[in-house]
Amino acid sequence: MGLIFDPAKRTEDMVVELTAYGERATHLEPVLYDIADKMMIAELRMFETRGATSGRYWSPLRGTTVKIKTKLGVPHIMDPLRRRGDLEESLTVEGAEYQILNVDDSRLEFGTEHPAAGYHTTGTKWMAARPPLIVTKKAAREYIEDIKDFVFGEGEYDD
């Protein structure tokens, strides 16, 4: 009994595999859309927990703000960043007004153009900073793993 080792065949197999990896690495759109979905789910959780899932609780609203929201009939009286819901929607519902979502084979751009987003992020002299868009280190590592799994054929994607 013998074993035949053909280096040329092994090299050919490796070239096929590397070519497949390279092809997937240059066509990331499917995995980037999945990551965008995960980002929107994370944002929804962040709004539901008043920032807690981002690792940074949003400061509670001041009494005067609660009174104004009560007079306006706002449903989430005690929740920061949830007056009309359009800022939250722009970060949690695909295609919502103000949403920035651009995905192609090489990049993912996600955010909001909502007019209030900037001053919520930095705060003002009357209002504490409550950043509405945060990608945690843990989430970033997960997104990188998703890309690796996609490129090396370990995810649930069709070639």
CORKA-V345747 format. One record per residue. RES is the residue in one small letter. D_CENTER is the distance of its C-alpha to the mean C-alpha in Angstrom with 1 decimal. Layout:
{{RES D_CENTER} {RES D_CENTER}}
//
This chain:
{{m 56.3} {g 54.3} {l 50.7} {i 49.9} {f 47.2} {d 46.5} {p 44.3} {a 44.0} {k 42.4} {r 40.0} {t 39.1} {e 38.6} {d 36.3} {m 34.2} {v 34.1} {v 32.8} {e 30.0} {l 29.0} {t 29.1} {a 26.8} {y 24.3} {g 24.6} {e 24.2} {r 20.9} {a 19.7} {t 20.5} {h 18.9} {l 15.3} {e 14.3} {p 14.2} {v 12.0} {l 9.5} {y 9.6} {d 9.1} {i 5.9} {a 4.8} {d 6.6} {k 5.4} {m 2.2} {m 5.5} {i 7.6} {a 6.7} {e 7.3} {l 10.4} {r 11.6} {m 11.5} {f 13.6} {e 15.8} {t 16.6} {r 17.1} {g 14.6} {a 16.0} {t 13.1} {s 11.8} {g 15.3} {r 16.7} {y 18.4} {w 18.9} {s 22.6} {p 24.6} {l 25.9} {r 29.4} {g 32.2} {t 32.8} {t 29.3} {v 29.7} {k 33.1} {i 31.7} {k 29.0} {t 31.8} {k 34.0} {l 31.4} {g 30.8} {v 27.1} {p 26.0} {h 23.8} {i 26.5} {m 25.3} {d 21.5} {p 20.3} {l 18.2} {r 19.3} {r 22.5} {r 22.1} {g 18.6} {d 17.6} {l 15.2} {e 13.4} {e 13.6} {s 12.3} {l 8.8} {t 9.3} {v 11.7} {e 11.5} {g 14.4} {a 15.0} {e 17.1} {y 15.8} {q 12.3} {i 11.5} {l 10.1} {n 12.1} {v 12.0} {d 15.1} {d 16.5} {s 15.8} {r 12.6} {l 9.2} {e 9.3} {f 7.0} {g 8.7} {t 11.9} {e 15.6} {h 16.8} {p 20.0} {a 19.4} {a 16.0} {g 18.0} {y 20.6} {h 18.4} {t 16.6} {t 20.0} {g 22.3} {t 25.8} {k 29.2} {w 29.2} {m 25.6} {a 23.6} {a 20.3} {r 17.4} {p 14.1} {p 11.9} {l 8.7} {i 8.4} {v 6.6} {t 9.5} {k 11.8} {k 11.8} {a 8.1} {a 8.6} {r 11.8} {e 10.6} {y 8.6} {i 11.9} {e 13.9} {d 12.4} {i 13.4} {k 16.7} {d 17.4} {f 17.0} {v 19.2} {f 21.8} {g 22.0} {e 21.0} {g 18.3} {e 19.0} {y 19.2} {d 22.4} {d 23.9}}
//
